[in-house]
């Protein structure tokens, strides 16, 4: 059977970097999962026939079912499942539409759980699940409260699932980067250029994540700056951490 990796949110940023770095390993096939068919085709042209474009909307049950059907039919040897698809928005709670709230939960929370359930039967000892969470999962974050809460869910789920899978040889790692230099990051908010302390490249996040997965760690934190944030979230009262966070972004927010 072909050694296979399944990567969601594969057409840009961290997702594309996972595709690139996994193809440098002994992975024979990468199922690149995303909504945009044109970008998926561009990914295949860029990285070659080892990339299998899978065009689905993961917020819809039908999208998950399509992947389930492909798994049943092909019965691949899955060595990596990368749950990377996600939605983020910095704004006050009152600036989120009902549709945005539902879609954020449907994309950030549901697919990782459903895809883990679908893929684990096709995994064996030595396989890895990497769920891309965030440093925002370390503590509550006002003005990105929905994103932070969804990523806290993903981090908690990943570490719990890893404990359940002890003895199988399958490792689950919650990948928790800070600011990452990708097109997903808004460089300007309300007319102000945004400063991102400790920003790192997608390449460094993925390189660190794959190393941590190889070491069978249940969490991957890239860069000293993000490790410092993680330590602060443990040592300082959460009210103080939230106050520091709000003060750092106040100039970008219009109440």
Secondary structure, DSSP 8 states (H G I E B T S, - for coil): --EEEEEESTTSHHHHHHHHHHHTTT--EEEEEES-HHHHHHHHHHH-TTEEEEE--TTSHHHHHHHHHHHHHH--EEEEEEE-------S-GGG--HHHHHHHHIIIIIHHHHHHHHHGGG--TT-EEEEE--GGGGS--TTSHHHHHHHHHHHHHHHHHHHHTTTTT-EEEEE--SSB-STTS-SEETTEE---TT-B-HHHHHHHHHHHHHTT-SEE--SHHHHHHHHHHHHS-HHHHHHHHHHHHGGG---
